[in-house]
Amino acid sequence: MKRWRFLLGFGSETGQSKSIAQGMVDIASEQHQICADMFELDEVDKQFKLEEEPVMVIITSSTGDGEPPSNASKFWRKIRREKNSKLLSHMKYTILGLGDTNYSTFCNCGRVLDRRFEELGATRFYPSAWADDAVGLDLIVEPWLQGFWPALKETLMKLNTSTETSINNLSESINQLNLTQEIKPTVNRQLSSSNKFKSNQDNITYSSTLAEMTTLTLPPKSSHSLSIKLIESSEDKNQLPVDSHYHISALIRRECLTHDTAIKPVMSIELQLSEEEFLFEAGDAIKIVCANDENEVNLLLKRLEWMDKASHQLDISLSPDNTKKSAKIPTYIPPMCSLRYALTNCIDIRSSPRKNLLRLFVDCTTDEDEKRRLEELCSREGSDIYIKYILEEHLSILDILNHFPSCKPDVAMLIEFLPQLIPRFYSVCSSSLDDARSIKFVYSALKFEALNGRTYERFGVCTNWLNNITIGTKILIQTRISQHFRLPLTLDTPLIMIGPGTGVAPFIGFLEHLYLSSKSIAGFDVNNLHTWLFYGCRHRQRDFLFEEQIQMYQQINILKHLFVAASREEGYPFRYVQDQLKANGHELANLIYNRNAIVYVCGDIKTMVRDVRETIVHILQEHSDITNIDEYMKSLETSRRYLLDIWS
């Protein structure tokens, strides 16, 4: 009889949702003999039809202001516009949303889809869940998956979705689904009395509590499906990858905006666009396609003992022993390229390895103490230490291999299980009214010391690449049109712009756009503008970004109010933008509550966004008669009057 099946749809911007979905496909087939048909959500009406699917599982992240990922936007629109309230009355479903609680729109895409499926008549067969990247996705994903499989099996049995199931073979189907026996991979290991990692202080290689455990619960072991052949010919590919979704630009200017004594240098970049049409507005962001650091790639090649073969071509194919139904060669790696090219341009070697890869590393490790520690790090019991020592410290694949020298993973395994190197987003700080073929943005030059488990000094992936490429270098870019983080249509709407550090970038674009509009649009009166900018830096003489430009906008009445905070200036009364917000609380509350001001917040997600929101809440509570502040803040967000452009 045919295997039982369900539809697995994913929406993914950075590859995490796709990775989880891919793992579910493999587990469904290899451990449960269930067929999971996996598609991007935007393949709706092409590869699948909702009205024909009895069981659907969705794994999706959110992007921007809680919007769907780029490969789920069509699906999102279809579901939101559907008028037939019984369209999905036949369907059983569940949703796993990925998000970050630092964003007020945490898991918004998944939550909206969850509500909409229910409104269209679908019934959850298993509770939907929302995983938080701020504390570690696995804290939710692992237990959710543990309960998912029994619930799915029971649902499939009740629905009897197999095309060949009948009364005569129902018992066979029940046996096939194996409802009572759940696979729980465990490892039992004799404790070593002479653990070479034993330490008085817990760290990446030793945890006193886990070291005493004799049984650990490991994630399912993924089978790998790729093989490689080495072709003894050198190759050197410097050409840009071909992708119709991206536009070609060229680097024409790069300058440092900060003083030599600034703690963190900030660079300004200008790109010249090609003749082809590239639409953007102030408030948008662009994706930059970048490459990994050459030195870091060389360190990894040396650790893998591939330096002498690094520039030889690889013929990547599916292994003859492959049993994975979903196996495929990664589409982002070109055929017949070198390992050096793949590690430099295609594969993310910086992000922290997921537990499924650590599980595979166990079998590639010969030293018993190292093997045991890798088991601890990928086990259910070791979730806390995995988050603390790997995720929070941003350990890379090279860090892990350096800590466990007897681990010798196969290159084909790394190509299959390491994620794709994804483009980085940067907020535009210019207006297309100035030059539609020129686009500007800024970034901080990031440096990370070799400490807390990090085994080598490193820099930000994209910022380091931008720092080192030569003027004239071709760069692939794509715009992310912001549907909401834009100037309003009416000039008299008060604008409250809050942007410490490089968070000021989109507001420079706003002010430039207003300035150019005042020169080119008849009847544009700058006296009607109500613009407030709250800017924060460390030291006004060292890292006040765009100081001359901002002062010029003040002088010509484009910017009406400027308030600057300086966190490292001794004796200066305003350390953070929150301090300036509080000092102007009465005026701000009036603007927001009585004059429908729009609040824009741009900057680092870690603490600033939350602190600014709490300050706005405090101001409104103190200077207005709002009775339910939570509902009021929610109304500001839903009416697009409290807008965020933030990054991690």
C-alpha positions, 0 to 999 in steps of 0.5 A: 500500500502507498505510504500515508502523507501530509503537506509540509509548507515552509516560509523562510527568509534566512533558511532556518524554517526550511532547515527545520522542515527538511529535517521533518521530511527526513524523520517522517520518511526514515523513522515513521514511514510517512511521506511529507510533501514539502513545498515553499508556501508560494507554490500554492495552486502550482504544486498543491491546492489547499482545498485538496489537502486534508493535513497541512503543517506550516513552518514559517518565520516573519520578516520586516514588520511581521510580514511573511518571508519572500517565498510566502507572500503570495500564500499570505495574500491568498489566505487573507483575501479568501472569502469562503469561510468553509474553504478549509473545513476539511483540513487538520493543521498545525503551525510552527512559527519562528521569531524573536521576542525583541520584536513587537510583531513576534511570530506575526506571520505564523500567528496571522496564518493560524488565526486565518486557518481557523477562521476558514474552518480548519481544525488544529490537530496539534497546538501551534507553537512560537519559537523564540530566537532571542533565547534559542529556537530549540527550547520550543522546537525540540519539545514541539517536535517530540509531541508532533509525531504521535499527534500526526500519526493519530490524525492520519489514522483517523482521517485514513488519508491513504489512497489504498486504505480499506477495512481489510488493510486498516490494521496494517495501517495502524501497525505501520503508523506504530502509535504506541512506540515512539523512537527516542534515541538515547545513548548510554555511556560509561563515565570516564574517571579521567575526563581530559576536559574536567574543569573547576569551571563550566565551559564549552568543553565541560559541564559538571552536571552533565558529566555525571549523567549516564544517559542522554537523549540525542536528536535523531541522526540525519542521513547524509546523501551527497558525495563528491569527486575531486577533479584534478584541475584548478579553477578560479571563479571570480564572476558574480553568481547569476540570479535574476532577482538581484541587480548589479551595482558598483562600489564608487565611494567608501569613507569613514564617518567617525573620528580616529578615536571612536570606539567603533568605526562607522563607514559610509558606502555609495553604490552606482546602480546599473542602467536597469530599473531599480526602485527604492524609497527613503525607508527601504533596505537593501540586501547585499550579497557578500562573501566570507573572509579569506583568512577564515576560509583558509583556517577552515580549509587547514582544519579540514586538511583540504588546503592542497585541494582547495582550488580543485573542482568538485563534482557534487552528486547524490550518493549511490547509497542515498535513501532520502526521498527529499535529497537534492544538491544545494541549488546555491552551490554551482556545479563543478566549483571548488571547495574554496569557492563554495566556502567563500561565496555559497556556504555560511561558515560563521553561524552557530552549527545546529544540533543535528550537525553536532549529532553527526559530528559525534560519529566523526570523532575518535576521542571518547571524551570529545565524543561524550561532550558533543553528545552532551551539547546536542542532547535534550539534557544539554539544551541550556549549555548549547544555548549558553556556550554556542548560541550566545557566544556565536561559536562557528563551525571552525570554533567547534572543530578547534575545540574537538580536534579528533572530529574529522567530518566529511566535506560532503557532509558539511556541504549538505548540512551547513546553511546557505550564506545569506545576504545582509540587510542595510537601511538606505540613507539616501533619497531616489529624488537625488539620484535614482541610480545612486544608493547610500548606506552606513554600517559599523565595522564589527570586531569580535575577540578570541574569547568565551569559546571563540578560538580566533579573532573575527569581524562582521561577515558583510562589513568586513567584506565591504571594508576590503573590496576595491572601488569599482567592485561589482556588488549584487543587491536587492531592495526590500521595499518597506511597506510601512517604514516610509514618510506619510503622504501628508506633510503636516503629520508630526514625525518622531524619529528615534535612531541611535548610532547607525539607526539614524540612517533611514532618517537621513534619507527621510530628511533628504527626501523632504529637502528635495521635495521642498525644492521640486514640488510646487506648494511644498511649505517647510513651515508645515513640517513637524520633524523631531529627531532623537539621536544617540552616540557615544561621544559627540566629537568622535562619532556624531554621524551626519552632523553637518548634514543634520545641522544644515537641515535644521538651518533650512527648517526641514528638521525642526527639533534635534535632541542628542544623547552621548553615552560616554561623555562625562558630565553630559546629562543625556546618556541615552535617547530615552533620557531625551525622550523623557525630558520632552515627554509632555510635548511628545505625549501631545504629539502622539495622543492628540496630533496623530504623530508617527513614531519611527524607531531604528537601531539595534534590537538588543536593548534599545528597542525595548527601552525606547518602547518602555519610555514611550509607555511611561511618557503616555501614562504620565502625560495623557489620560489613557486608561489601557496603555497596552491596548493603546500601544497595540493600536499604534502598531496596528495603525502603523503609527509606531514603526520599527526598523531594527536588526540583531 
